[in-house]
């Protein structure tokens, strides 16, 4: 009963950014696609990365 109630309540709200990100990652076709999507989300739209270091990333060489 609680699961049905929470699903109905959740449908009243717009999907959050987190939900959209999870759906995007869940729709990956394989592990390589998943890793590519994760790298894209980590670097897209940000001037910096949370996992930054002094060394450039592989795609920045």
Secondary structure, 3 states (H helix, E strand, C coil): CHHHHHHHHHHCCCCCHHHHHHHHHHCCCCHHHHHHHHHHHHHCCCCCCCCCCCCCCHHHC
